[in-house]
Amino acid sequence: MAHYPRRTPGTDAYAASRALFDALITRVSDPQMAERPEHVVEDLVTGDGREMLKQVLQDHLDARAAAEPRLAEVTGSDLVVRRRAEPGHTRLLATTVGPVEVTRIAYRAPAVSNLYPADARLALPDGLYSYPLRKAVIYQSVTGALRQAHDGLERISGQRIGTQQLMQITVDAARDVRDFFSQHRVPAPATHPGAQPGPRDLLVLSIDATGINMIDSGLRDTAPDRDHGPQPPSAQLACRERTGRTRMAVVTAVYDAAPAVRDPADILPADASERAARRPGPKAVNRELDASIIDSTAPMTTRLFDRAQQRDPQHLRRWIVLVDGNNHQIDRIHAEAHTHRVKVNVILDFVHVLQYLWDAAADLHPAQPARAVFVARTARDLLEHHPAKAIADLTGRHDTLTQAGRNAPGLKRCIDYLTAKQPYLIYRIALTMGWPIATGVIEGSCRYLVKDRLAITGARWSLPSAEAVLLLRAVIINGDLEAYWKFHLQQEYQRTHTSRYQHQYDLAA
């Protein structure tokens, strides 16, 4: 059997690259280029430089192919020994600098697939696109529309990849995110300069959900009549056709915060002097987000508490859970707290309370200034006193309106809401202890993590695509992309190469 052809000694493996480099230098140093604008020279260097870089990569791959040692035999995971070696087998690889060709030896045996040990040494992907190109695709596809990602990738790297291929690359790239989260340990850095987290530092958890427009196959089937097919189009130009076309994505956040003692005047100042003396609330640091369109509230709450447990395994810190009043979320929070044997302080988002107070004000006062005064006064009562006092005052007002024959549905909803959530209206204690009382972190995370990408105009998502974008956006926002990408490449190597051989090949550095 003939050996794999190798370059003769003294041959310059990078002769073609040097020729392109010399040609580029010749063009740039031409006297005529000295009269050209900078942007013309930059375009020339960018275009010709990409071709030169592609040739450098091609020369490198050719040099490694020429030096590839021939093995006596290769045994696959199917335990079949392949002793027939055929040089010259090639495959295409799309890279960030352009398409290149990889040449290697194929090891063959009858009735089984070929094996390419050189692919394992090069850690090549199982597909056309290289890993650096896939990483570039991720940045483009999870931050903007796919058409914009297509155009941006072409401008940056010169590669033209269809939108379906872009999304498939994104879905494949997100396949290891859950495993990464399960083994990735977040350090517990200081919540304020010069100090390490101690028993007084807060560990804040929050959970929320927001809707994403889905194609019919991505919706949850919760009604028996959904078996009759998707909702027929409507002739109306309102939102009737879109009813039920959304699926809720669950978003969780866990972060550290140093206590910041405040009083009601810091939240709702009554005059200019109180406004000037306002003190800031607890500042969220080391924020870690998670999101899913596939998993419901129960598994997401479990993962939220698992992540918090990693930060405070001995439960030395105060655990604060901020909620918006969703009963199912609150039930799951208490269940997970019981499972993890940790005491949590659940606080109802103060902004949601204000919304209900405005509904009550609409029933009590016809004029806008009077409504604002009512909301400010009642909200201050909730911050300064026990919530039972404010609830009793609102109930008395509702009884007066009822006796006068007036309907007050907004006021009734407000009373029912505050009564049902009274155990979580611990604002006076929270302000005294320096705890947060608003879900601004999770609300902002829902907008940035979900809405800014998955709620762009006209977007309707399949389940795998939406989940992949959510997971990768969470990884990027958390600052874990580099760590995740290293983990993902290790998993890809296991699936693509190690699993195909009886004897494992070490991943190339």
Backbone torsions as a table, in degrees:
resi	resn	phi	psi	omega
1	MET	NA	129.9	-178.1
2	ALA	-70.6	142.2	178.4
3	HIS	-74.5	159.1	177.6
4	TYR	-62.7	131.0	-177.6
5	PRO	-61.0	135.5	179.9
6	ARG	-123.4	157.0	178.2
7	ARG	-69.9	144.2	178.3
8	THR	-73.0	148.4	179.9
9	PRO	-55.8	141.1	178.5
10	GLY	92.3	-12.2	178.4
11	THR	-74.3	132.6	178.2
12	ASP	-80.9	109.0	-177.7
13	ALA	-65.4	-22.0	-176.5
14	TYR	-111.7	29.8	-179.1
15	ALA	-62.2	-42.6	-179.3
16	ALA	-64.7	-38.7	178.7
17	SER	-65.2	-42.3	179.8
18	ARG	-64.8	-35.5	179.6
19	ALA	-65.6	-42.5	178.2
20	LEU	-66.5	-37.7	178.9
21	PHE	-65.3	-44.7	178.6
22	ASP	-62.7	-38.7	178.4
23	ALA	-64.7	-39.4	179.0
24	LEU	-65.2	-44.9	179.1
25	ILE	-62.2	-38.8	179.2
26	THR	-62.1	-42.7	-179.4
27	ARG	-68.2	-41.5	-177.8
28	VAL	-69.2	-35.3	-177.9
29	SER	-85.2	0.5	178.4
30	ASP	-61.0	137.5	-179.6
31	PRO	-55.8	-31.4	179.7
32	GLN	-65.5	-31.5	-179.8
33	MET	-68.3	-21.4	179.2
34	ALA	-67.0	-17.2	179.3
35	GLU	-97.1	-4.9	-176.2
36	ARG	-86.0	152.0	174.9
37	PRO	-64.7	158.1	-178.6
38	GLU	-59.6	-39.4	-175.1
39	HIS	-66.3	-29.4	176.5
40	VAL	-68.2	-43.8	178.4
41	VAL	-65.0	-40.4	-179.6
42	GLU	-63.9	-43.1	177.4
43	ASP	-61.3	-39.5	178.4
44	LEU	-64.0	-47.1	-179.5
45	VAL	-64.2	-38.8	-179.5
46	THR	-65.9	-47.7	-178.8
47	GLY	-66.9	-54.4	-179.5
48	ASP	-69.1	-31.2	179.2
49	GLY	-66.3	-35.4	177.3
50	ARG	-65.3	-40.6	177.2
51	GLU	-63.8	-39.0	178.3
52	MET	-64.7	-43.3	179.8
53	LEU	-64.4	-38.4	176.6
54	LYS	-62.0	-39.9	179.2
55	GLN	-67.7	-35.8	176.0
56	VAL	-60.8	-46.3	178.7
57	LEU	-63.9	-41.2	179.1
58	GLN	-63.4	-43.6	178.5
59	ASP	-61.6	-38.8	179.2
60	HIS	-64.0	-44.8	179.0
61	LEU	-64.8	-38.7	178.2
62	ASP	-65.3	-38.7	179.1
63	ALA	-65.3	-40.5	178.0
64	ARG	-68.9	-33.4	176.8
65	ALA	-66.9	-40.1	-179.9
66	ALA	-65.6	-29.7	-177.5
67	ALA	-96.5	4.6	-177.1
68	GLU	-65.1	124.4	179.0
69	PRO	-75.6	144.8	176.8
70	ARG	-87.9	131.6	179.9
71	LEU	-93.7	150.1	179.0
72	ALA	-66.7	-39.0	178.8
73	GLU	-160.3	159.0	177.2
74	VAL	-135.1	127.8	-179.6
75	THR	-107.1	125.6	179.0
76	GLY	-84.8	174.9	177.0
77	SER	-65.7	-15.8	174.7
78	ASP	-81.2	3.3	178.6
79	LEU	68.3	13.0	176.7
80	VAL	-89.2	129.5	179.8
81	VAL	-87.2	127.2	179.7
82	ARG	-108.8	111.1	-178.0
83	ARG	-107.1	-9.7	-179.1
84	ARG	-90.2	118.3	-178.1
85	ALA	-109.0	126.9	178.9
86	GLU	-119.9	112.8	177.1
87	PRO	-76.3	165.6	171.7
88	GLY	88.0	6.5	176.3
89	HIS	-74.4	132.8	-175.0
90	THR	-122.8	157.3	172.6
91	ARG	-146.4	150.6	178.3
92	LEU	-87.3	149.0	177.1
93	LEU	-140.1	117.7	176.4
94	ALA	-84.9	123.4	-176.6
95	THR	-121.4	177.9	179.8
96	THR	-69.5	-16.0	178.9
97	VAL	-107.8	0.6	178.6
98	GLY	129.1	172.7	-179.2
99	PRO	-74.8	137.2	176.2
100	VAL	-129.4	169.3	-178.7
101	GLU	-119.2	130.2	179.9
102	VAL	-105.9	123.5	179.2
103	THR	-109.0	135.8	-179.1
104	ARG	-156.7	172.9	179.7
105	ILE	-87.2	135.3	174.3
106	ALA	-101.5	134.3	176.5
107	TYR	-107.1	124.6	-166.8
108	ARG	-125.8	158.0	171.3
109	ALA	-155.1	154.3	-177.2
110	PRO	-60.2	138.8	171.0
111	ALA	66.4	15.3	175.8
112	VAL	-132.9	161.7	-178.6
113	SER	-75.4	155.9	178.6
114	ASN	-70.3	154.4	172.4
115	LEU	-121.2	143.6	-177.4
116	TYR	-128.1	89.5	179.1
117	PRO	-57.1	-30.1	179.2
118	ALA	-64.2	-32.5	176.4
119	ASP	-61.3	-38.1	178.5
120	ALA	-69.2	-40.6	179.5
121	ARG	-65.7	-34.2	177.2
122	LEU	-83.2	-9.8	-176.9
123	ALA	54.2	46.4	-178.9
124	LEU	-73.9	149.3	178.3
125	PRO	-74.5	161.7	176.4
126	ASP	-89.7	73.0	-177.6
127	GLY	163.6	-175.6	-173.8
128	LEU	-76.8	-34.8	-166.4
129	TYR	-94.3	134.0	179.7
130	SER	-71.7	162.7	-178.7
131	TYR	-66.4	-42.1	175.2
132	PRO	-59.6	-36.3	177.6
133	LEU	-67.9	-39.3	177.9
134	ARG	-64.0	-38.5	178.1
135	LYS	-64.1	-38.8	175.9
136	ALA	-64.9	-37.1	177.8
137	VAL	-61.8	-41.2	-179.3
138	ILE	-58.4	-48.9	-179.5
139	TYR	-57.4	-40.3	-176.6
140	GLN	-75.7	-43.4	-170.8
141	SER	-78.6	-26.7	-178.4
142	VAL	-92.1	-4.9	179.9
143	THR	-107.0	-15.2	-179.2
144	GLY	-156.2	178.2	-179.7
145	ALA	-61.0	153.8	-176.2
146	LEU	-63.9	-34.3	177.7
147	ARG	-65.1	-41.0	176.1
148	GLN	-66.0	-37.6	177.6
149	ALA	-63.5	-40.7	178.4
150	HIS	-60.5	-48.1	-179.0
151	ASP	-68.5	-41.5	-179.4
152	GLY	-65.0	-39.2	179.4
153	LEU	-66.7	-36.1	178.8
154	GLU	-67.8	-38.8	179.0
155	ARG	-67.1	-38.8	-174.3
156	ILE	-78.5	-46.9	-172.4
157	SER	-114.3	-9.5	-177.4
158	GLY	79.5	4.9	-178.0
159	GLN	-93.5	137.1	177.3
160	ARG	-108.0	111.8	-179.5
161	ILE	-124.9	129.4	-179.1
162	GLY	-64.7	157.8	-176.6
163	THR	-64.3	-36.4	177.4
164	GLN	-65.1	-38.9	177.3
165	GLN	-67.5	-37.2	177.4
166	LEU	-59.7	-45.8	-178.9
167	MET	-69.2	-36.1	178.4
168	GLN	-65.3	-40.0	175.6
169	ILE	-60.9	-40.8	179.6
170	THR	-64.6	-44.1	179.3
171	VAL	-62.5	-44.0	179.1
172	ASP	-64.1	-36.3	-177.9
173	ALA	-69.5	-21.6	-177.0
174	ALA	-93.5	3.8	-170.9
175	ARG	-68.6	-18.8	-177.4
176	ASP	-108.3	8.9	-175.1
177	VAL	-64.1	-44.8	-178.4
178	ARG	-62.1	-43.8	177.4
179	ASP	-63.4	-36.4	178.6
180	PHE	-64.1	-46.2	179.3
181	PHE	-61.1	-36.7	-176.6
182	SER	-68.1	-28.2	-178.8
183	GLN	-108.8	-9.2	-177.6
184	HIS	-81.0	126.6	-179.1
185	ARG	-105.3	123.7	178.7
186	VAL	-88.7	124.6	177.9
187	PRO	-65.7	160.3	179.9
188	ALA	-104.8	78.6	-179.4
189	PRO	-72.5	173.5	-176.5
190	ALA	-68.2	143.3	174.6
191	THR	-83.5	-11.5	174.7
192	HIS	-149.6	151.7	-172.5
193	PRO	-57.6	139.1	173.6
194	GLY	79.7	10.5	-178.1
195	ALA	-141.3	155.9	175.1
196	GLN	-103.4	153.1	-179.9
197	PRO	-57.5	133.3	179.5
198	GLY	-126.2	-175.4	-177.7
199	PRO	-59.4	-25.6	-178.4
200	ARG	-84.3	-15.5	179.7
201	ASP	-73.3	146.2	-173.9
202	LEU	-91.3	146.0	169.8
203	LEU	-118.0	110.3	-170.3
204	VAL	-106.5	131.4	178.0
205	LEU	-120.6	147.2	178.2
206	SER	-154.0	150.6	-179.2
207	ILE	-143.5	143.7	179.5
208	ASP	-154.3	172.9	179.6
209	ALA	-141.8	147.7	179.3
210	THR	-145.1	148.8	-173.7
211	GLY	-84.4	146.5	176.6
212	ILE	-127.7	133.3	177.3
213	ASN	-69.3	126.4	-175.2
214	MET	-121.7	155.6	166.5
215	ILE	-72.5	164.0	-171.5
216	ASP	-58.1	-36.3	-177.3
217	SER	-70.2	-14.9	-178.8
218	GLY	-96.5	1.7	-178.0
219	LEU	-84.6	152.1	173.1
220	ARG	-76.5	133.1	-178.5
221	ASP	-92.2	93.1	-176.2
222	THR	-107.0	-8.1	-178.2
223	ALA	-120.2	139.3	-179.1
224	PRO	-60.8	-32.9	-176.3
225	ASP	-74.1	-2.8	176.9
226	ARG	-69.3	-13.0	178.0
227	ASP	-67.4	-15.0	-178.4
228	HIS	-82.7	3.0	177.4
229	GLY	108.5	177.2	-178.0
230	PRO	-68.7	161.1	179.7
231	GLN	-63.6	130.9	-179.6
232	PRO	-68.0	153.2	178.6
233	PRO	-61.2	152.2	178.9
234	SER	-109.3	147.7	177.7
235	ALA	-78.5	-13.4	179.4
236	GLN	-78.8	154.2	-178.8
237	LEU	-99.9	20.6	177.6
238	ALA	-94.0	-157.4	-175.7
239	CYS	-94.4	12.4	-175.8
240	ARG	-60.9	-40.2	-177.1
241	GLU	-64.6	-25.2	-176.0
242	ARG	-92.9	-2.2	-179.9
243	THR	-59.6	128.4	179.6
244	GLY	78.1	6.1	-178.2
245	ARG	-92.4	8.2	179.1
246	THR	-111.3	154.4	175.3
247	ARG	-128.9	139.6	-173.3
248	MET	-81.8	127.5	171.9
249	ALA	-95.8	131.1	-179.1
250	VAL	-95.4	129.1	-179.4
251	VAL	-120.6	134.4	176.6
252	THR	-125.1	154.7	178.4
253	ALA	-142.8	140.0	172.0
254	VAL	-134.3	134.7	-178.0
255	TYR	-153.1	166.8	178.5
256	ASP	-101.7	155.0	178.0
257	ALA	-158.6	141.2	172.2
258	ALA	-85.6	138.2	-179.6
259	PRO	-58.0	143.2	177.9
260	ALA	-135.2	100.9	-176.4
261	VAL	-67.4	135.5	178.7
262	ARG	-141.7	175.8	172.8
263	ASP	-133.5	171.9	-176.6
264	PRO	-55.3	-31.2	-179.9
265	ALA	-65.6	-25.8	176.7
266	ASP	-72.9	-25.4	-179.9
267	ILE	-89.3	-50.0	-178.8
268	LEU	-128.8	82.4	179.8
269	PRO	-66.4	139.2	-177.1
270	ALA	-90.6	-21.9	-178.2
271	ASP	-147.5	-178.9	-175.8
272	ALA	-65.2	-36.7	-179.1
273	SER	-66.5	-42.4	176.9
274	GLU	-66.4	-35.8	179.7
275	ARG	-66.6	-38.0	-180.0
276	ALA	-71.1	-25.7	-176.8
277	ALA	-97.4	12.6	-176.9
278	ARG	-62.2	140.5	176.3
279	ARG	-106.0	143.1	-179.3
280	PRO	-72.5	155.9	178.5
281	GLY	-86.9	-176.2	178.6
282	PRO	-59.0	137.7	-178.6
283	LYS	-99.8	127.4	-179.8
284	ALA	-75.9	126.6	176.0
285	VAL	-131.9	159.9	179.0
286	ASN	55.8	41.4	-177.3
287	ARG	-69.3	138.3	177.1
288	GLU	-132.0	123.2	-176.9
289	LEU	-107.7	153.7	172.3
290	ASP	-144.2	151.0	-178.8
291	ALA	-154.7	152.9	177.4
292	SER	-158.8	140.5	172.2
293	ILE	-99.6	-16.0	-179.8
294	ILE	-88.5	-48.7	-177.2
295	ASP	-80.4	143.8	-179.3
296	SER	-88.1	-171.0	-175.7
297	THR	-62.4	-39.4	-174.7
298	ALA	-61.3	-56.0	179.4
299	PRO	-66.2	-31.3	178.8
300	MET	-68.9	-36.8	176.4
301	THR	-66.5	-37.8	176.8
302	THR	-60.8	-46.3	179.4
303	ARG	-65.6	-35.5	178.1
304	LEU	-60.6	-46.2	179.8
305	PHE	-70.2	-32.4	176.4
306	ASP	-63.5	-41.0	178.6
307	ARG	-67.0	-39.6	177.0
308	ALA	-65.7	-36.8	178.2
309	GLN	-61.8	-35.8	177.6
310	GLN	-64.4	-33.3	-179.1
311	ARG	-78.5	-31.9	-177.3
312	ASP	-137.9	71.5	-174.0
313	PRO	-65.6	-26.8	-179.2
314	GLN	-96.7	4.4	176.5
315	HIS	56.9	47.3	179.1
316	LEU	-87.0	-17.4	-174.9
317	ARG	-103.6	166.0	177.3
318	ARG	-81.8	122.8	179.3
319	TRP	-94.8	120.2	178.0
320	ILE	-113.5	130.8	177.9
321	VAL	-118.9	119.1	178.9
322	LEU	-98.3	129.2	-176.6
323	VAL	-130.7	163.0	178.2
324	ASP	-104.6	6.4	177.1
325	GLY	104.6	-2.1	178.7
326	ASN	-64.4	121.5	-173.6
327	ASN	-64.7	-40.5	-179.2
328	HIS	-64.4	-41.2	177.5
329	GLN	-62.4	-42.7	179.8
330	ILE	-64.1	-41.7	178.1
331	ASP	-61.3	-42.6	-179.6
332	ARG	-68.4	-34.3	177.9
333	ILE	-62.9	-46.2	178.8
334	HIS	-65.1	-38.0	179.3
335	ALA	-64.4	-43.6	179.4
336	GLU	-69.0	-35.4	176.9
337	ALA	-63.2	-39.7	177.0
338	HIS	-66.2	-42.0	-179.6
339	THR	-64.0	-42.2	-178.4
340	HIS	-85.2	-3.0	177.9
341	ARG	55.8	50.7	179.4
342	VAL	-130.7	143.4	176.5
343	LYS	-87.3	128.1	179.4
344	VAL	-120.5	149.1	173.1
345	ASN	-108.2	108.9	-177.6
346	VAL	-90.5	127.5	-177.9
347	ILE	-124.6	131.1	177.7
348	LEU	-78.8	134.1	-179.5
349	ASP	-55.6	123.9	-177.1
350	PHE	-67.2	-29.5	-179.9
351	VAL	-66.7	-37.8	176.6
352	HIS	-63.9	-37.0	176.8
353	VAL	-62.4	-42.1	178.4
354	LEU	-60.1	-36.9	178.8
355	GLN	-62.0	-41.9	177.6
356	TYR	-68.7	-34.5	176.9
357	LEU	-65.3	-36.2	176.8
358	TRP	-66.3	-36.7	175.3
359	ASP	-63.0	-40.4	177.8
360	ALA	-67.0	-38.2	-179.6
361	ALA	-63.4	-32.5	179.7
362	ALA	-65.1	-30.0	177.6
363	ASP	-81.7	-27.1	-174.4
364	LEU	-91.0	-31.8	-172.8
365	HIS	-133.7	127.8	179.5
366	PRO	-76.4	-26.6	-174.6
367	ALA	-96.3	143.0	-178.1
368	GLN	-63.0	-43.4	179.6
369	PRO	-59.9	-39.7	179.2
370	ALA	-66.0	-36.0	177.5
371	ARG	-63.9	-44.4	-179.6
372	ALA	-61.7	-40.3	178.8
373	VAL	-64.1	-42.5	179.5
374	PHE	-62.7	-46.3	-178.3
375	VAL	-63.0	-44.3	-178.9
376	ALA	-62.9	-43.3	-178.0
377	ARG	-68.3	-44.8	-178.9
378	THR	-67.1	-39.1	178.5
379	ALA	-64.5	-38.9	176.9
380	ARG	-64.5	-36.0	176.6
381	ASP	-62.4	-41.6	179.1
382	LEU	-64.9	-33.7	-179.9
383	LEU	-77.6	-30.8	-173.4
384	GLU	-94.7	-29.6	-171.7
385	HIS	-124.7	179.5	175.4
386	HIS	-68.3	140.5	-176.5
387	PRO	-60.9	-21.9	-179.5
388	ALA	-60.9	-32.1	179.5
389	LYS	-64.4	-46.8	179.6
390	ALA	-66.6	-39.0	179.3
391	ILE	-64.3	-40.9	178.7
392	ALA	-64.1	-40.4	178.5
393	ASP	-63.9	-42.6	179.3
394	LEU	-67.5	-37.0	178.7
395	THR	-64.7	-40.8	176.7
396	GLY	-61.8	-41.2	177.9
397	ARG	-64.4	-39.2	179.9
398	HIS	-66.6	-40.2	178.2
399	ASP	-62.9	-39.7	179.0
400	THR	-62.1	-43.7	179.2
401	LEU	-66.9	-38.8	179.7
402	THR	-64.2	-42.4	178.4
403	GLN	-64.9	-27.7	178.3
404	ALA	-85.2	1.6	177.9
405	GLY	81.6	17.6	-179.8
406	ARG	-102.2	138.6	175.3
407	ASN	-85.8	140.1	179.3
408	ALA	-138.7	70.8	-175.9
409	PRO	-65.4	-37.5	179.4
410	GLY	-65.4	-41.7	177.4
411	LEU	-64.4	-40.6	178.9
412	LYS	-64.1	-41.8	178.2
413	ARG	-63.1	-39.4	-179.9
414	CYS	-64.2	-43.9	179.5
415	ILE	-63.2	-45.5	179.9
416	ASP	-62.6	-39.3	-179.0
417	TYR	-66.0	-49.1	-178.5
418	LEU	-65.8	-36.0	178.9
419	THR	-66.0	-44.7	-178.7
420	ALA	-67.7	-33.3	-176.2
421	LYS	-100.8	14.2	-175.1
422	GLN	-56.4	-37.1	179.2
423	PRO	-62.1	-17.5	-175.8
424	TYR	-106.6	7.2	178.4
425	LEU	-95.0	54.0	-174.5
426	ILE	-95.5	48.2	-173.7
427	TYR	-68.0	-37.7	-179.0
428	ARG	-62.3	-43.8	177.7
429	ILE	-66.4	-43.4	-176.9
430	ALA	-61.4	-43.4	-179.5
431	LEU	-67.4	-39.0	179.3
432	THR	-65.7	-36.1	-178.9
433	MET	-85.6	-8.9	179.8
434	GLY	84.0	26.4	-179.2
435	TRP	-90.4	156.1	172.6
436	PRO	-74.3	153.1	-180.0
437	ILE	-128.5	8.2	-178.4
438	ALA	-133.4	151.6	-177.1
439	THR	-97.5	37.0	-177.7
440	GLY	-60.9	-34.2	-178.7
441	VAL	-64.4	-48.4	-177.2
442	ILE	-73.3	-34.0	177.6
443	GLU	-64.7	-46.0	177.3
444	GLY	-64.9	-34.5	178.5
445	SER	-66.2	-38.8	177.2
446	CYS	-61.3	-41.5	-179.6
447	ARG	-68.3	-47.5	-174.6
448	TYR	-75.4	-45.4	-175.6
449	LEU	-72.5	-40.6	-172.8
450	VAL	-104.3	-61.0	-168.6
451	LYS	-65.1	-40.4	-175.2
452	ASP	-63.3	-20.2	179.4
453	ARG	-115.7	-45.6	-172.7
454	LEU	-90.5	-6.0	178.6
455	ALA	-113.3	23.3	176.6
456	ILE	-68.2	157.6	-171.7
457	THR	-56.2	127.3	174.5
458	GLY	82.0	-0.4	-176.1
459	ALA	-77.8	131.9	170.7
460	ARG	-135.1	133.2	-164.2
461	TRP	-115.2	147.7	164.9
462	SER	-84.9	162.1	-176.7
463	LEU	-64.0	-47.7	-179.9
464	PRO	-63.1	-38.8	-178.1
465	SER	-66.8	-46.2	-179.7
466	ALA	-63.0	-41.9	-179.8
467	GLU	-64.3	-42.6	-179.2
468	ALA	-63.2	-44.6	-179.4
469	VAL	-64.5	-41.6	179.0
470	LEU	-61.6	-47.5	-177.5
471	LEU	-62.9	-44.9	-177.7
472	LEU	-70.2	-35.3	175.9
473	ARG	-64.3	-38.8	177.4
474	ALA	-63.9	-41.9	178.9
475	VAL	-61.5	-44.1	-178.5
476	ILE	-67.2	-44.2	-179.2
477	ILE	-63.9	-36.4	179.4
478	ASN	-72.9	-8.8	-178.5
479	GLY	77.4	23.4	-175.5
480	ASP	-108.2	13.1	-173.4
481	LEU	-63.1	-43.7	-178.7
482	GLU	-63.3	-43.9	178.3
483	ALA	-65.1	-41.4	179.0
484	TYR	-65.8	-41.0	-176.8
485	TRP	-63.7	-37.8	175.7
486	LYS	-62.7	-44.2	177.7
487	PHE	-63.8	-42.2	-179.6
488	HIS	-62.8	-41.7	179.3
489	LEU	-65.1	-36.4	176.0
490	GLN	-63.3	-42.9	179.0
491	GLN	-67.2	-39.3	178.1
492	GLU	-63.8	-39.0	178.8
493	TYR	-63.9	-39.6	178.2
494	GLN	-62.7	-45.2	-177.9
495	ARG	-70.9	-39.5	-170.7
496	THR	-85.0	-36.1	-171.2
497	HIS	-120.5	-57.3	-174.0
498	THR	-57.2	-40.0	-177.1
499	SER	-68.7	-10.7	-176.6
500	ARG	-94.5	-9.0	-173.9
501	TYR	-121.5	149.8	174.9
502	GLN	-70.3	-40.3	177.7
503	HIS	-106.4	126.4	-173.8
504	GLN	-72.7	144.9	173.6
505	TYR	-100.4	139.0	177.7
506	ASP	-73.4	140.0	178.6
507	LEU	-66.0	131.5	178.2
508	ALA	-63.8	145.7	-178.8
509	ALA	-66.9	NA	NA
